[in-house]
Amino acid sequence: MSGSLPLTALAAVVFLTLWRLLRDYIVKSPLDDIPGPSHSSFLAGNIEELTERKAWKNVKGWYDTYGPVYRVSALLGEKMLIVSDPKALHHILIKDSEYWHKNLADLTLLLGPGLLSTEADHHRRQRKMLTPVFSAAHLRHMTHIFYDIAHRLRKAVEDRVGKMTEEVDVNGWMARTTLEMLGQAGLGYSFDNFADDSTDAYGDSIKMFFPLLNRLPVLAFITMWTSPVVPDWLTRILLRCYPFSANLRRMLDISDTMARRSEEIISVKKSTLAKGDDGVADRVGEGKDIMSILLKANTAASASEKLTDEELVAQMSTFILAGMDTTSNALSRTLHVLAQHPSAQEKLRAEIQKAREASNGSDISHDELIKLPYLDAVCRETLRLYAPVGLIPRRAMKDMAVPLTWPIRGKSGAMMTEIPVPRGTFVILDLQAINVNKELWGEDSLEWRPERWLEELPSQLQDARIPGVYSNTMSFSGGTRSCIGFKFSQLEMKIVLSVLLTAFKFELTDKPIAWNTSGVNYPTMGEENTNPEMLLKVSRL
């Protein structure tokens, strides 16, 4: 009898493994009737098509073929939905958001328990602590810091360009600039003096985080399965032992670099704050930086509201990563588009110069800058047409019925006004698709036309009740998980553009610029290059 126990256990393991491998291919699902592309791999489904550098082309092709709701396959035949229907997005992000979790166990593993990865009450507690420092009133105090950094950027580029027209890695400079802005305004810490061409190791780590993570799609599924039973520290040790992936080891190295640097900076901040307010005006960020305010608020918070040291480190890594990558690439995209549209660049330059003249040649004030109509239109249109983050995941925590604005026809021929979503289903929200939906934006929805924001927006767009927090778009998501720093990002973008466009002219080179899919979309010089980079011809005015 005892000899049969090992065999029984082995048989059980084999049976469970085979069941897990074949379950989604055998068991019928309510999602089976939803049309979608065939999977390219029996084991990996459509994962490669969703994570390769040109995934945005695949997703656009699927959307053009199947519309705003369709089914794709994940690992081992698991069924997922890709959704861009307005009513469905409202249901998922706002109405029933508590039942739709991000389930980003890979980000928890790599960054710690920060805003990007925490759920439910844990997330609400963190967001409540952070929300006040992202208010418009607080951002006014950051304006002169942003201008100072933007002028240092201008001087650095002038020194390198001289009186000639030179090819400049604009993306590299945007990354350095946004890191320094986030460092000073966010952490009260300076990363970069702009005096030489060396870059900060922390900044380099952040810049490579999402492109590298995109090469490791299986990591998200592994951590999703293991996180409920295996602690993160043990998972990291086990992943370190895996010998066959240089990308995985580099990803873990980047995670370690970010955590170590975050711990060092927070330790210095705590020590400085413990000394009181003496000399606060002389400190980077002037004591009004986000981390200083967060540490003060955390000290005064009740035990139930207080953030742990682990959470503070995670917030810093999350804030810098999300803020630097999205804004630097949005700025790069804006300058790329302006180089493609010289007349729009001249029109925007004229508006900014006129505003500077009205300010007696000095920097445009915060309130006047955010009201410049064409600058605002250029930013809105670029972020609409080229959302830095095109896709975001959610997972149903119970059986749901998701309503639709536009009914779809199932493979059976039946019309569906709502989608039955079983518990545990992953849904990918296609933010880019709804931003360019012709039913909402009109036939010119794929055209970059800033003037649309100076006209009355289409009535069908306003009637659709898009759940985004920014300009009837989903570029900064929506609901309680929307981007907490979108006003911070907008101010950074407008200040950098106002300084650069009055000093330089930007033109295309003869080298192709490719935009690539990752957690945050990024540019490379050509399809084969893997390093984030964008060269433009830059000449002094």
C-alpha positions in Angstrom: 0.0 0.0 0.0 2.7 2.4 1.0 4.6 1.7 -2.3 1.6 2.9 -4.3 1.5 6.3 -2.7 4.4 7.8 -4.7 2.9 6.5 -7.9 -0.5 7.9 -7.0 1.0 11.3 -6.2 3.0 11.2 -9.5 -0.1 10.3 -11.4 -2.0 13.2 -9.7 0.7 15.6 -10.7 0.8 14.4 -14.3 -3.0 14.6 -14.5 -3.2 18.1 -13.1 -0.4 19.3 -15.3 -2.1 17.9 -18.4 -5.4 19.3 -17.3 -3.9 22.7 -16.9 -2.3 22.5 -20.3 -5.4 21.3 -22.1 -8.2 22.8 -20.1 -8.7 25.9 -22.1 -8.7 23.9 -25.3 -11.3 21.4 -24.0 -13.7 23.3 -21.8 -16.3 25.5 -23.5 -16.4 29.1 -22.5 -18.9 32.0 -23.1 -16.0 33.7 -24.9 -15.9 31.0 -27.6 -18.6 32.8 -29.6 -16.6 36.1 -29.8 -14.7 36.5 -33.1 -11.0 37.0 -33.1 -7.7 36.0 -34.8 -6.4 32.5 -34.8 -3.5 31.9 -32.5 0.0 31.6 -33.9 1.2 29.1 -31.3 -0.5 26.1 -29.6 1.3 26.9 -26.3 1.8 30.7 -26.5 -1.4 31.7 -28.3 -1.2 35.3 -29.6 1.3 36.4 -26.9 4.2 37.0 -29.3 2.0 39.1 -31.6 0.9 41.1 -28.5 4.4 41.7 -27.2 6.7 42.0 -30.2 8.1 45.5 -31.1 5.5 46.0 -33.9 2.6 44.7 -31.8 0.8 48.0 -32.3 0.4 47.0 -36.0 -1.0 43.6 -35.1 -3.5 45.2 -32.7 -4.6 47.8 -35.2 -5.1 45.1 -37.8 -7.2 43.1 -35.5 -9.2 46.1 -34.5 -9.8 47.0 -38.2 -11.0 43.4 -38.8 -13.0 42.6 -35.7 -14.0 45.9 -34.2 -14.0 47.2 -30.6 -14.3 43.8 -28.9 -12.6 40.6 -29.9 -11.0 37.4 -28.4 -7.3 36.4 -28.5 -5.4 33.6 -26.9 -2.8 33.7 -24.1 -0.5 31.0 -22.8 -1.9 27.4 -22.9 -5.0 28.5 -24.7 -6.3 30.9 -22.1 -8.9 33.2 -23.6 -8.5 36.9 -23.3 -10.5 39.9 -24.6 -9.3 43.1 -26.2 -11.8 45.9 -25.6 -12.2 49.5 -26.7 -15.9 49.9 -26.6 -16.8 53.1 -24.6 -19.6 51.6 -22.4 -17.4 48.5 -21.7 -14.5 50.8 -20.7 -16.8 52.8 -18.4 -18.0 49.5 -16.8 -14.5 48.2 -16.2 -12.7 51.4 -15.1 -15.5 53.2 -13.2 -18.8 51.5 -12.5 -17.4 48.1 -11.3 -13.8 48.9 -11.0 -13.5 47.1 -7.7 -14.0 43.8 -9.5 -11.4 44.5 -12.1 -7.8 44.2 -10.9 -4.6 44.9 -12.7 -2.9 41.7 -11.4 0.5 43.0 -12.2 2.5 40.6 -10.1 5.6 41.1 -12.3 5.6 44.8 -11.4 5.2 44.0 -7.7 8.2 41.7 -8.0 10.3 44.2 -9.8 9.2 47.5 -8.2 7.6 46.6 -4.9 4.1 47.4 -3.7 3.6 50.8 -5.5 0.6 52.5 -7.1 1.0 50.6 -10.4 0.6 47.2 -8.8 -1.4 47.4 -5.6 -5.2 46.7 -5.5 -8.4 47.6 -3.6 -7.9 49.2 -0.1 -4.1 49.0 -0.4 -4.2 51.1 -3.5 -6.8 53.5 -2.2 -4.7 54.1 0.9 -1.6 54.9 -1.2 -3.5 57.1 -3.6 -5.1 59.1 -0.8 -1.6 59.9 0.6 -0.2 60.9 -2.8 -3.2 62.9 -4.4 -2.6 66.3 -2.7 0.9 66.7 -4.0 -0.3 66.4 -7.6 -2.9 69.2 -7.3 -2.7 72.2 -9.7 -2.1 74.5 -6.8 1.0 72.6 -5.8 2.3 72.3 -9.3 2.4 76.1 -9.5 5.3 75.9 -7.0 7.1 73.6 -9.4 7.0 75.8 -12.5 10.2 77.8 -11.9 12.1 74.5 -11.2 10.9 73.1 -14.5 11.9 76.3 -16.3 15.4 76.2 -14.7 15.9 72.7 -16.0 14.5 73.4 -19.4 17.0 76.3 -19.8 19.8 74.1 -18.7 18.7 71.7 -21.4 18.6 74.5 -24.0 22.2 75.6 -23.0 23.5 72.0 -23.2 22.0 71.5 -26.7 23.3 75.0 -27.8 26.8 74.0 -26.7 26.7 70.8 -28.8 25.0 72.3 -31.9 27.0 75.5 -32.0 26.1 77.5 -35.2 25.7 74.3 -37.3 22.8 72.0 -37.9 23.5 68.8 -36.1 21.9 65.5 -35.6 20.9 65.2 -32.0 19.5 62.2 -30.0 16.4 64.1 -28.9 15.0 61.1 -27.1 18.1 60.8 -25.0 17.9 64.5 -24.0 14.2 64.2 -23.2 14.9 61.2 -20.9 17.6 63.2 -19.1 15.4 66.2 -18.8 12.3 64.5 -17.5 14.5 62.5 -15.0 15.9 65.7 -13.7 12.5 67.3 -13.4 11.1 64.3 -11.6 14.2 64.2 -9.5 14.0 67.8 -8.3 10.3 68.3 -8.2 9.5 64.7 -7.1 12.4 63.8 -4.9 14.3 66.9 -4.0 17.3 65.3 -5.7 19.4 66.2 -8.7 20.5 63.5 -11.1 22.1 65.5 -13.9 24.2 68.6 -14.3 23.8 68.6 -18.2 27.5 69.5 -18.4 28.8 66.3 -19.9 27.5 63.4 -22.0 27.5 60.9 -19.2 24.1 59.7 -18.1 22.9 58.6 -14.7 22.9 54.8 -14.2 19.5 55.1 -12.5 18.1 56.9 -15.5 19.6 54.4 -17.9 18.0 51.6 -15.9 14.6 53.3 -16.1 14.9 54.0 -19.8 15.5 50.3 -20.5 12.9 48.9 -18.0 9.8 48.6 -20.3 11.6 47.7 -23.5 13.3 44.9 -21.7 10.2 43.8 -19.8 8.4 43.5 -23.1 11.0 40.8 -24.2 9.9 38.8 -21.1 6.1 38.3 -21.6 6.2 34.9 -19.8 7.3 36.6 -16.6 3.9 38.2 -16.1 2.2 34.8 -16.2 4.8 33.0 -14.1 4.5 35.6 -11.3 0.7 35.7 -11.6 0.7 31.9 -10.9 3.4 31.9 -8.2 2.8 35.2 -6.3 -0.1 33.8 -4.1 2.1 31.0 -2.8 5.8 32.0 -3.3 7.1 35.2 -1.6 8.8 37.7 -4.0 12.2 37.4 -2.4 12.2 33.6 -3.1 10.9 34.1 -6.6 13.8 36.5 -7.3 16.3 33.9 -6.1 14.8 31.2 -8.2 14.8 33.5 -11.3 18.4 34.4 -10.7 19.2 30.7 -10.9 17.6 30.4 -14.4 20.7 30.2 -16.7 19.2 30.6 -20.1 18.0 34.2 -20.3 20.4 37.2 -20.3 17.4 39.5 -20.6 15.9 38.1 -17.4 19.2 38.6 -15.5 19.5 42.2 -16.8 15.9 42.9 -15.8 16.6 41.8 -12.3 19.8 43.9 -12.3 17.8 46.9 -13.3 15.2 46.2 -10.6 18.0 46.0 -8.0 19.6 49.2 -9.2 16.3 51.1 -8.9 15.6 49.7 -5.4 19.1 50.5 -4.2 19.1 54.0 -5.5 15.6 54.7 -4.2 16.6 53.4 -0.7 19.6 55.7 -0.7 17.7 58.8 -1.7 14.9 58.2 0.8 17.4 57.7 3.5 19.0 61.1 2.7 15.6 62.7 2.6 14.6 61.3 6.0 17.9 62.5 7.5 17.4 66.0 6.0 13.8 66.3 7.2 14.8 65.2 10.7 17.0 68.3 10.9 14.0 70.6 10.5 13.4 73.5 8.1 16.7 75.2 8.4 18.0 76.1 5.0 15.0 74.6 3.2 15.1 77.2 0.4 18.6 76.1 -0.4 17.7 72.4 -0.9 16.9 70.9 -4.2 13.1 71.1 -4.5 13.1 73.7 -1.8 11.4 71.2 0.6 8.2 71.3 -1.6 9.2 68.2 -3.6 6.7 65.3 -3.6 8.9 62.9 -1.6 9.5 65.5 1.2 5.7 66.2 1.4 4.9 62.5 1.3 7.4 61.7 4.1 6.0 64.5 6.3 2.4 63.3 5.7 3.5 59.8 6.4 5.1 60.7 9.7 1.8 62.4 10.8 -0.5 59.7 9.5 -2.3 57.2 11.7 -0.9 53.7 12.0 -3.6 52.4 9.7 -2.8 54.9 7.0 1.0 55.0 7.3 3.1 53.7 4.4 5.9 51.2 5.2 9.5 51.8 4.1 9.0 49.1 1.4 6.0 51.0 0.1 7.9 54.3 0.1 10.7 52.8 -1.9 8.1 51.3 -4.3 6.4 54.7 -4.7 9.6 56.4 -5.6 10.6 53.7 -8.2 7.1 53.7 -9.6 6.8 57.5 -9.8 10.1 58.0 -11.5 9.6 55.0 -13.9 6.1 55.9 -14.9 6.8 59.7 -15.1 10.1 59.6 -16.9 9.3 57.1 -19.6 5.8 58.3 -20.5 6.7 62.0 -20.6 10.1 61.7 -22.3 8.6 59.6 -25.1 5.5 61.8 -25.4 7.9 64.8 -25.8 10.0 62.9 -28.3 6.8 62.0 -30.3 5.7 65.7 -30.2 9.0 66.9 -31.6 9.0 64.1 -34.2 5.5 65.1 -35.4 6.5 68.8 -35.4 9.5 67.9 -37.5 7.1 66.2 -39.9 4.8 69.2 -40.0 7.0 72.3 -40.4 4.1 74.7 -40.8 2.6 73.6 -37.5 6.0 74.0 -35.8 6.2 77.5 -37.1 2.7 78.3 -35.9 3.4 77.0 -32.5 6.7 78.8 -32.3 4.9 82.1 -33.2 2.3 81.6 -30.5 5.0 81.0 -27.8 7.1 83.9 -28.9 4.1 86.2 -28.8 3.4 85.0 -25.2 7.0 85.6 -24.2 6.9 89.1 -25.6 3.8 89.8 -23.6 5.8 88.6 -20.5 8.6 91.1 -21.4 10.8 88.4 -22.8 10.7 86.3 -19.6 9.3 82.9 -19.1 5.6 82.5 -19.5 3.7 82.2 -16.2 2.1 78.9 -15.2 -1.5 80.2 -15.7 -0.7 81.8 -19.1 1.3 78.8 -20.4 -1.4 76.2 -19.7 -3.9 78.5 -21.6 -2.0 78.9 -24.8 -4.5 77.4 -27.3 -2.3 76.0 -30.0 0.3 74.6 -27.6 -2.5 72.9 -25.7 -4.0 71.6 -29.0 -0.6 70.2 -30.2 -0.2 68.3 -26.9 -3.8 67.0 -26.9 -3.6 65.9 -30.5 -0.3 64.1 -30.1 -1.4 62.3 -27.0 -4.7 61.4 -28.7 -3.1 60.0 -31.8 -0.1 58.5 -30.1 -0.9 57.5 -26.6 2.4 56.6 -24.8 0.7 53.6 -23.2 -1.6 51.9 -25.7 -2.7 48.8 -23.8 -3.5 48.2 -20.1 -4.6 44.9 -18.5 -7.5 44.1 -16.2 -8.7 40.8 -14.7 -12.3 39.9 -13.7 -12.5 39.0 -10.1 -16.0 37.5 -10.5 -18.4 36.5 -13.3 -19.4 39.7 -15.1 -21.7 40.9 -17.9 -20.0 43.8 -19.7 -22.4 46.0 -21.6 -21.5 47.4 -25.1 -22.2 50.7 -26.9 -22.0 48.9 -30.2 -23.5 45.3 -30.4 -21.2 42.7 -32.0 -22.1 39.7 -34.0 -21.0 36.4 -32.5 -19.5 33.6 -34.5 -22.9 31.9 -34.2 -24.5 34.8 -35.9 -26.3 36.1 -32.8 -26.0 39.8 -31.9 -24.6 40.5 -28.5 -25.3 43.7 -26.5 -23.2 42.5 -23.6 -20.3 40.2 -23.1 -20.4 37.4 -20.5 -17.0 37.4 -18.9 -16.1 34.5 -16.6 -14.2 35.1 -13.4 -10.4 35.1 -13.9 -10.6 36.4 -17.5 -7.9 38.8 -18.6 -9.2 41.8 -20.5 -6.8 44.1 -22.4 -8.1 47.7 -22.7 -7.1 49.2 -26.0 -6.7 52.8 -25.2 -5.2 53.7 -28.5 -8.1 52.3 -30.5 -10.8 54.4 -28.8 -8.6 57.5 -29.2 -8.8 57.1 -33.0 -12.3 55.5 -33.4 -13.9 57.0 -36.5 -17.4 56.6 -35.0 -16.4 59.0 -32.4 -13.7 61.3 -33.9 -14.8 61.3 -37.6 -13.2 60.2 -40.8 -10.0 62.1 -40.2 -9.4 60.4 -36.8 -6.1 59.0 -38.0 -4.8 62.4 -39.1 -2.7 64.6 -36.8 -4.7 67.8 -36.9 -4.3 70.0 -33.8 -7.0 72.4 -35.1 -9.7 69.9 -34.2 -9.2 71.0 -30.5 -9.9 74.6 -31.5 -13.2 73.6 -33.0 -16.3 72.1 -31.5 -15.7 68.4 -30.8 -18.1 65.9 -32.5 -21.4 65.4 -30.7 -21.1 61.6 -30.8 -17.8 61.9 -28.9 -19.4 63.9 -26.1 -22.4 61.6 -26.0 -20.2 58.5 -25.7 -19.0 59.5 -22.2 -15.4 58.3 -22.6 -14.3 57.5 -19.1 -10.8 59.1 -19.5 -9.5 61.9 -17.3 -8.0 63.9 -20.1 -9.8 65.6 -23.0 -12.2 62.9 -24.1 -9.3 60.5 -24.6 -8.0 57.4 -22.8 -4.3 58.5 -23.0 -4.1 58.7 -19.2 -6.7 56.0 -18.5 -9.7 56.7 -16.3 -11.4 56.0 -13.0 -9.6 55.4 -9.7 -6.6 53.9 -11.5 -6.1 56.8 -13.9 -2.6 58.4 -14.1 -2.2 60.4 -10.9 0.5 62.6 -12.4 -1.1 63.6 -15.7 -1.1 67.4 -14.8 2.5 67.1 -13.7 3.4 65.6 -17.1 1.4 68.2 -19.0 3.3 71.0 -17.3 6.6 69.4 -18.0 5.8 69.0 -21.7 4.6 72.5 -22.2 7.5 74.1 -20.4 10.1 72.1 -22.4 8.4 72.8 -25.7 8.1 76.5 -24.9 11.8 76.8 -24.2 13.1 74.5 -27.0 10.9 75.8 -29.8 12.0 79.4 -29.3 15.6 78.4 -29.5 15.8 75.6 -32.1 14.3 74.4 -35.3 13.7 70.6 -35.6 13.8 68.7 -38.8 13.8 65.1 -40.0 17.1 63.4 -40.9 17.3 60.9 -43.8 17.3 58.1 -41.3 13.9 56.3 -40.6 12.4 56.6 -37.1 10.5 53.5 -35.9 8.1 53.5 -32.9 8.0 50.3 -30.9 5.5 48.7 -28.6 6.3 48.1 -24.9 4.8 49.1 -21.6 5.5 52.6 -22.8 6.0 53.0 -26.6 9.5 54.2 -27.5 11.5 55.2 -30.7 14.5 53.6 -32.3 16.4 54.6 -35.4 15.1 52.0 -37.8 13.4 48.6 -37.4 16.5 46.6 -36.4 17.9 48.9 -33.7 16.9 47.9 -30.2 18.2 51.0 -28.2 15.7 53.8 -27.5 16.9 56.7 -29.6 15.5 59.4 -31.9 17.8 61.6 -34.1 16.5 64.9 -35.4 18.3 67.7 -37.2 18.6 70.6 -34.8 19.6 74.1 -35.7 19.7 77.3 -33.6 17.3 80.1 -34.5 
